[in-house]
Amino acid sequence: MPQISDLTVKKADGLTDIVFNGVVPSAGDKSPAIFKALDVGANSASRPELRVSSSSNRARTTRVVEATFVFPTVQTVGGASTVAHRTLFEVRATIPTGAPDDDVEEAVAEAVNLLGTALMRSCFTTGYAPS
């Protein structure tokens, strides 16, 4: 079972690192692990956050892993900083427990790498599927 740790990723400029601190470990199935960019924003509501949870289906033939990323847009309204928008990114993976580890590893690598391609980044940035 993976252990919670801080995550360091590149920002949109491709050069600058941002750290998502592992602030709450999962307590078990359906209990999310929570990561927050603690060096960003003035308060908890204004910080980007990643939540990752997992569970089994009823038959225990699959594990479901869900990740939800929330990026708040903070604007000044009437002299006060306010969260005006929240960009939401959700990923759900259903992993058969009977699949060979090598197949699962390959499937996860390909899926995650596909989502990181320039074309997929453009789709998410513009809000449109490729035509």
N, C-alpha and C positions, 0 to 999 in steps of 0.2 A: 504494500500500500504506500503510495507517495506521501512524503512528509511535507508540510507547508514550509515555504521559504519565500523570501523576497524575490520578485521577478523584475528583471531589468530589460526593457525593450527600447527600440528607437522611436523617436517622435517622427512626425510627418516629414521633417527636413532630412531624415535619413542619417543624421549626424549626432543629434542630441539624444542622450539617454534619459529615460524617465523610469523611476523605480516605483513599483507597486509593492507596498509592504504587506506581508502576510499578517493580518491583524487578528483574524479569528479562524482557528482550524475547524474543520468539520468535526462534528460530534458523532457522525455515523450517517446511515442512509437518510436521505432527504434533508440533511442539515448542511447548509452551504459553508464552504470555506470562503472567507471574505478577504479580498486584497484591496487596498486603497493607496492612491498616490498621495501620501501624507505631506509631501513638500509643495503641493499645489492647493490653491484656494485658501480662503480665510476660515472656513468651517467645514464640518463633515458633509453637509449637503452640497457644497460646491466642489467636492473632490471626485475625480473619476474613480469608479469602483468596478471590480470584477467579482462575481459570485460563481462558484462552481459546486454543484451538488451531484450526487449519484444515488442510484437505487436499482433494485432488481425488479423484473416483471413478476407477476404472480407465480408463473411456472418456474421461475429462477433459471430460465434458459437464455436470458440476456441481461446485460447491465446497461443502464441508461445513464449517460453523463450529460449534464446540461450546464452550459456556461452563459451567463448574462453579464454584459458589459454596459455600464451607463456612464455617459460623458455629459456632464452638465455645462450649459452655456450660461455664464454669469454676466448680467448687464446691470448698469446703474440706473435705477428708476427712482426719481424723486430724492436723489442723494443717497439712496441705500442700495447696496449690492443685493441683487435678487437672482435666483435661478429662473431664467426666462424660458429655457428649453432643455430637454434631455434627449440626447441621441442614444438609442437603444440598439444593441447588437446581441442577438441570441444565437446560440449554436446548440444543437442536440445530436448526440451520437448514440446509436443503439448497437451495442457490441454483443454478438452471440457468444455465450460462454463456452460453446463447443467448438468454436473456430480455433485453428492452430494459432499460437502466439505470433508466429512469423506473418501470417495473413493479416491479423489484427494490426500489427506494427506497420505493415505496408499500407493498409487501408487508411490508417490514421495519418501517416506521413503524407500520402498522396492528397488526402482531403485538406489537411492543414496547409500544405504547400500550394494547392490550387487556389485556396482562398487568399493567399498572399501574392498571387500574380498581379502584374500591372493591370490586366484586363478586369479581373475581379475587383481590385481596388477601385478602378474607374467606375464600375457598376455601382458599388456601394457609395462612392463619393457623389455620383450624379443622381442616383436613385433610379437608374434604368438598366434593364437587361440588355445584353448585346443584340444588335439587330443586323 
